[in-house]
Amino acid sequence: MSPRVAVIMGSTSDWETMEHCVETLKTLDISYEVRVLSAHRTPDALESYVEDVEARGAQVFVAAAGGAAHLAGVVASKTLRPVLGIPMGTQLGGLDSLLSTVQMPAGIPVGTLAIGRAGAVNAALLAAAVLALEDSEVAGRLQAFRDGQAQKI
């Protein structure tokens, strides 16, 4: 099955947080693919991957990075698909990553979520909401997830 969501991390150390994104996508039965690619260390491989996974059907990108956190912005510059950025809490409590992700110049948008685990989970849920616009099955699973959240209170 082609991935509908491409999850990209700037470093393997981001997995501890990003596994929550992947688990949420699994819960919602949304196909995904995970890659570790860096905006700074592997820019050519990143560009090739974005082009390839989009051609294979990816509709939403989730990009997580710490420090300068340019990953989501670079991905957004290479696709017209929605890009959801997750700042990683590496230095300065993640504030550096948050500002690097959220302060995109006008013209290349990145939807920025919370730092860390909450952002990872919410990125999966937001990706599902985007997919649900044209997929009633995803919409139903997302509604069931939300109903389950209400039952947990």
Backbone bond lengths (Angstrom), bond angles and torsions (degrees), N, CA, C in turn:
res aa  C-N    CA-C-N  psi(-1)  N-CA   C-N-CA  omega(-1)  CA-C   N-CA-C  phi
1 M - - - 1.456 - - 1.522 109.15 -
2 S 1.295 116.84 138.28 1.458 121.81 178.48 1.527 110.11 -71.02
3 P 1.333 116.45 143.55 1.468 118.40 177.78 1.523 111.04 -72.92
4 R 1.309 116.44 132.79 1.462 120.52 175.71 1.523 110.44 -90.33
5 V 1.330 115.91 -24.97 1.457 121.72 178.56 1.527 108.13 -125.40
6 A 1.312 116.15 128.62 1.466 122.00 175.13 1.525 107.36 -102.13
7 V 1.319 116.29 120.20 1.460 122.55 179.58 1.525 107.11 -105.38
8 I 1.325 116.08 119.51 1.465 121.01 -176.58 1.525 108.17 -122.12
9 M 1.330 115.14 131.62 1.467 121.64 177.59 1.513 108.72 -118.03
10 G 1.313 115.87 145.26 1.456 120.40 179.58 1.516 113.42 -76.87
11 S 1.331 116.92 -16.95 1.459 121.43 -176.46 1.521 109.45 -157.82
12 T 1.326 116.50 151.58 1.463 119.83 176.90 1.522 111.49 -62.94
13 S 1.313 117.37 -24.09 1.470 120.05 179.21 1.531 111.65 -67.16
14 D 1.320 118.24 -14.42 1.460 121.94 178.37 1.527 112.42 -78.29
15 W 1.340 117.68 -12.82 1.454 121.03 -175.64 1.534 112.56 -60.05
16 E 1.310 118.03 -37.45 1.466 120.95 -179.02 1.535 111.07 -54.23
17 T 1.305 116.02 -34.55 1.466 121.11 176.66 1.524 111.12 -87.70
18 M 1.312 117.43 -44.57 1.461 121.15 -172.50 1.522 113.56 -72.72
19 E 1.321 118.04 -16.60 1.461 118.52 175.57 1.529 110.36 -61.63
20 H 1.332 117.87 -24.83 1.462 120.93 177.42 1.528 111.01 -70.43
21 C 1.308 117.21 -33.77 1.470 121.63 174.32 1.522 109.32 -64.69
22 V 1.312 115.88 -48.50 1.462 121.44 -178.09 1.525 110.83 -63.98
23 E 1.314 117.82 -42.37 1.468 120.68 178.51 1.527 110.81 -61.75
24 T 1.315 117.22 -37.66 1.462 120.35 178.61 1.526 110.55 -68.60
25 L 1.331 117.43 -40.76 1.465 120.24 175.48 1.528 110.54 -61.55
26 K 1.328 117.31 -41.01 1.475 120.77 177.03 1.518 110.62 -61.64
27 T 1.327 116.99 -44.81 1.463 121.39 179.62 1.522 110.83 -57.15
28 L 1.318 116.45 -37.13 1.465 122.42 -178.77 1.535 112.60 -88.11
29 D 1.326 116.72 1.75 1.462 123.26 179.68 1.528 111.38 54.94
30 I 1.330 114.50 49.72 1.463 121.82 177.75 1.526 107.88 -111.10
31 S 1.317 116.15 126.95 1.466 119.58 -179.47 1.522 110.17 -69.14
32 Y 1.315 115.21 142.92 1.462 121.19 -175.95 1.521 109.10 -149.03
33 E 1.300 114.56 167.60 1.457 122.34 174.70 1.515 106.65 -142.11
34 V 1.326 116.80 141.00 1.467 121.79 -178.59 1.521 109.62 -116.12
35 R 1.318 115.97 135.58 1.465 122.04 175.13 1.521 109.28 -138.52
36 V 1.330 114.72 151.04 1.460 121.73 171.57 1.520 106.30 -108.86
37 L 1.322 115.01 112.23 1.461 122.21 -179.61 1.521 107.83 -144.09
38 S 1.302 116.22 144.77 1.451 120.69 -175.98 1.530 111.19 -113.18
39 A 1.324 115.39 137.20 1.460 120.15 175.45 1.524 111.20 -63.88
40 H 1.331 116.49 -28.75 1.459 121.11 -175.32 1.523 113.49 -100.39
41 R 1.336 116.92 -37.89 1.472 120.05 -174.44 1.514 113.77 -93.53
42 T 1.345 118.03 -25.38 1.470 120.97 -179.70 1.533 110.97 -136.32
43 P 1.325 117.60 54.42 1.476 119.13 -175.17 1.526 114.04 -62.25
44 D 1.321 118.30 -37.89 1.462 120.30 -179.31 1.530 110.82 -68.38
45 A 1.325 116.41 -42.40 1.464 120.43 178.10 1.524 110.63 -64.75
46 L 1.323 117.13 -37.60 1.457 121.18 177.77 1.523 110.50 -62.32
47 E 1.319 117.01 -47.81 1.458 121.12 -179.98 1.524 110.78 -60.92
48 S 1.319 117.31 -43.37 1.471 121.11 179.12 1.520 111.16 -63.35
49 Y 1.338 116.04 -41.45 1.460 119.68 -179.55 1.522 111.75 -64.80
50 V 1.314 117.72 -44.84 1.470 120.75 -179.85 1.529 109.66 -58.08
51 E 1.305 117.05 -45.29 1.462 121.32 179.37 1.527 110.90 -63.56
52 D 1.326 116.74 -44.04 1.462 121.51 -177.82 1.524 112.31 -66.10
53 V 1.329 117.12 -50.74 1.468 119.82 -175.54 1.526 110.96 -68.27
54 E 1.301 117.28 -32.57 1.467 119.93 175.55 1.525 110.16 -65.33
55 A 1.325 117.12 -41.96 1.463 121.16 178.27 1.526 111.32 -64.12
56 R 1.337 116.90 -26.63 1.466 121.38 179.19 1.522 112.81 -88.56
57 G 1.330 117.47 1.38 1.452 119.27 171.97 1.511 117.49 117.43
58 A 1.319 119.19 0.33 1.470 119.78 179.23 1.526 109.41 -61.04
59 Q 1.321 115.60 133.44 1.457 121.05 -178.50 1.520 112.84 -110.89
60 V 1.333 116.25 -19.92 1.462 121.76 -179.59 1.521 108.00 -140.07
61 F 1.325 116.14 141.10 1.458 122.15 175.14 1.523 109.23 -111.69
62 V 1.323 116.01 137.92 1.464 122.57 171.75 1.515 105.46 -118.19
63 A 1.321 117.20 125.40 1.463 121.41 -176.62 1.523 109.75 -127.58
64 A 1.324 116.11 124.51 1.464 121.49 -178.07 1.516 109.99 -120.91
65 A 1.333 115.15 130.42 1.462 119.05 179.58 1.519 109.96 -155.20
66 G 1.310 114.84 155.29 1.451 121.15 177.35 1.517 110.75 -112.17
67 G 1.319 115.11 -177.46 1.459 120.36 179.25 1.515 111.14 61.49
68 A 1.325 116.79 -125.56 1.460 121.30 -179.47 1.524 111.76 -64.77
69 A 1.328 117.78 -24.26 1.469 124.72 170.27 1.526 114.37 50.54
70 H 1.310 117.14 50.14 1.460 121.10 179.37 1.523 113.18 -87.96
71 L 1.334 117.72 -3.31 1.457 121.12 -173.71 1.524 113.15 -56.72
72 A 1.315 118.13 -51.46 1.466 120.41 -178.13 1.524 111.33 -61.09
73 G 1.306 117.85 -39.88 1.457 121.35 179.54 1.509 112.83 -65.71
74 V 1.319 116.25 -40.61 1.468 119.58 178.34 1.527 109.53 -66.67
75 V 1.335 117.10 -43.64 1.468 119.41 177.16 1.527 109.36 -58.94
76 A 1.324 117.60 -46.44 1.462 121.25 -179.09 1.529 112.00 -60.66
77 S 1.324 116.83 -30.78 1.464 119.62 179.49 1.523 112.40 -73.35
78 K 1.343 116.44 -13.01 1.465 121.15 -176.16 1.521 113.83 -108.53
79 T 1.338 118.25 -0.09 1.459 120.89 -177.78 1.520 110.58 -146.45
80 L 1.317 116.07 157.82 1.452 121.97 171.87 1.525 111.13 -96.45
81 R 1.320 117.25 -5.33 1.466 122.23 179.03 1.532 109.67 -72.15
82 P 1.333 117.34 157.00 1.467 119.80 176.41 1.524 111.43 -62.23
83 V 1.319 115.69 138.27 1.471 122.28 176.88 1.527 107.18 -121.85
84 L 1.323 114.94 125.58 1.459 122.25 179.17 1.518 108.07 -109.65
85 G 1.317 116.57 121.41 1.458 121.62 -176.64 1.521 111.92 -100.69
86 I 1.317 115.72 136.38 1.461 121.85 177.29 1.521 108.24 -120.97
87 P 1.318 116.98 112.28 1.468 120.00 176.13 1.532 109.90 -72.58
88 M 1.307 115.86 135.41 1.458 120.87 176.79 1.527 109.33 -94.63
89 G 1.293 116.37 141.20 1.464 121.62 -179.01 1.507 112.39 -83.00
90 T 1.302 117.90 73.57 1.464 121.16 -177.57 1.530 111.27 -93.22
91 Q 1.297 116.76 -70.19 1.459 120.14 178.28 1.522 108.85 -110.36
92 L 1.291 116.14 161.86 1.465 121.82 176.13 1.524 112.16 52.26
93 G 1.331 116.82 30.44 1.453 121.37 -179.05 1.516 113.73 66.09
94 G 1.310 117.22 16.27 1.455 122.01 -179.50 1.521 113.94 89.95
95 L 1.327 116.84 -3.59 1.469 119.79 -178.70 1.523 110.86 -62.28
96 D 1.325 117.94 -37.92 1.459 120.89 177.79 1.530 110.60 -60.56
97 S 1.332 116.03 -43.54 1.468 120.65 -179.97 1.516 111.22 -68.04
98 L 1.325 117.09 -40.32 1.459 121.07 178.58 1.523 110.53 -59.67
99 L 1.312 116.54 -49.34 1.461 119.84 -178.60 1.528 111.83 -65.28
100 S 1.332 117.51 -37.91 1.462 120.43 178.41 1.518 111.70 -65.23
101 T 1.324 116.79 -33.25 1.465 120.88 -177.78 1.520 112.03 -83.15
102 V 1.303 116.92 -41.53 1.463 120.67 -173.57 1.534 112.97 -80.09
103 Q 1.315 118.48 -27.15 1.467 121.67 -174.81 1.523 112.73 -89.41
104 M 1.330 116.87 52.34 1.460 120.44 177.37 1.528 109.18 -76.02
105 P 1.323 115.97 143.67 1.461 118.33 177.70 1.529 110.27 -68.03
106 A 1.315 116.66 154.95 1.460 121.24 178.02 1.525 109.74 -56.76
107 G 1.314 115.91 134.17 1.462 121.02 176.88 1.514 114.37 113.87
108 I 1.321 118.09 -24.59 1.468 121.90 178.55 1.529 106.89 -129.66
109 P 1.332 117.75 86.84 1.464 119.78 -174.60 1.528 114.05 -78.57
110 V 1.322 114.46 146.63 1.458 123.52 170.73 1.526 105.96 -132.79
111 G 1.314 116.30 125.36 1.458 120.10 174.18 1.514 108.12 -79.09
112 T 1.318 117.71 112.95 1.463 121.57 -173.79 1.515 110.30 -100.53
113 L 1.324 114.84 133.88 1.456 121.56 -179.93 1.520 110.35 -109.93
114 A 1.307 115.76 -175.32 1.462 121.74 -177.31 1.524 111.85 -65.02
115 I 1.307 115.77 158.95 1.460 122.48 175.66 1.530 108.88 -68.64
116 G 1.319 116.15 133.15 1.459 121.32 170.59 1.518 116.99 78.03
117 R 1.353 115.50 -146.78 1.460 122.92 -171.24 1.529 113.01 -55.39
118 A 1.328 118.51 -46.11 1.466 120.42 -179.59 1.526 110.37 -59.55
119 G 1.310 116.99 -40.97 1.459 120.50 177.70 1.513 112.33 -65.60
120 A 1.334 116.78 -37.57 1.468 120.76 179.76 1.521 111.03 -64.95
121 V 1.327 116.92 -46.20 1.467 120.63 178.43 1.527 110.03 -64.52
122 N 1.318 116.66 -47.18 1.464 119.85 -177.62 1.520 112.70 -67.10
123 A 1.326 118.30 -28.79 1.468 120.23 175.77 1.524 109.98 -64.17
124 A 1.324 117.07 -41.66 1.466 120.16 177.10 1.521 110.62 -63.55
125 L 1.327 116.70 -42.04 1.466 120.38 179.80 1.523 111.81 -67.48
126 L 1.317 117.29 -38.39 1.458 120.40 177.68 1.530 110.76 -69.40
127 A 1.319 116.98 -39.09 1.466 120.03 174.99 1.525 109.61 -59.73
128 A 1.329 116.86 -42.02 1.464 120.82 177.78 1.523 110.85 -61.96
129 A 1.330 117.00 -40.92 1.465 120.39 179.31 1.527 111.25 -63.11
130 V 1.330 116.86 -38.43 1.464 120.49 176.81 1.529 109.75 -64.06
131 L 1.319 116.77 -47.01 1.466 120.79 179.98 1.525 111.43 -64.65
132 A 1.341 116.56 -34.38 1.471 121.64 -178.30 1.520 112.48 -65.37
133 L 1.316 118.28 -18.83 1.463 120.75 177.76 1.523 111.67 -58.36
134 E 1.324 116.35 -32.07 1.467 120.44 -177.98 1.517 113.12 -123.37
135 D 1.332 117.66 8.69 1.469 120.80 -176.69 1.527 108.87 -137.42
136 S 1.326 115.62 102.96 1.461 119.97 -176.12 1.531 112.31 -66.73
137 E 1.314 118.20 -26.84 1.468 120.04 177.73 1.526 110.69 -68.07
138 V 1.324 116.57 -43.74 1.469 119.80 175.70 1.528 109.33 -63.33
139 A 1.316 116.86 -40.72 1.468 120.17 178.43 1.526 110.64 -59.02
140 G 1.312 117.36 -42.38 1.457 120.87 178.77 1.522 112.45 -64.23
141 R 1.324 116.58 -41.97 1.472 120.15 179.03 1.529 110.77 -67.30
142 L 1.331 116.39 -38.35 1.461 120.20 177.86 1.533 110.27 -65.56
143 Q 1.311 117.07 -41.13 1.468 120.11 177.56 1.529 110.45 -63.51
144 A 1.311 117.40 -41.34 1.466 121.03 178.06 1.525 110.76 -63.22
145 F 1.330 116.81 -38.72 1.463 120.54 177.39 1.530 109.95 -62.07
146 R 1.326 115.33 -46.29 1.468 119.75 -179.69 1.527 111.21 -64.31
147 D 1.320 116.26 -40.29 1.471 119.47 176.95 1.527 110.10 -61.07
148 G 1.318 116.09 -39.95 1.464 120.72 177.24 1.527 111.79 -63.12
149 Q 1.320 116.55 -36.67 1.457 120.44 177.46 1.533 110.14 -62.73
150 A 1.315 116.17 -41.32 1.455 120.82 -179.95 1.533 110.79 -64.48
151 Q 1.332 115.85 -36.10 1.467 119.82 -179.66 1.522 112.29 -69.66
152 K 1.310 117.88 -22.54 1.469 122.15 -179.07 1.521 113.49 -76.69
153 I 1.329 116.99 -13.52 1.472 119.69 -175.31 1.506 111.88 -70.03
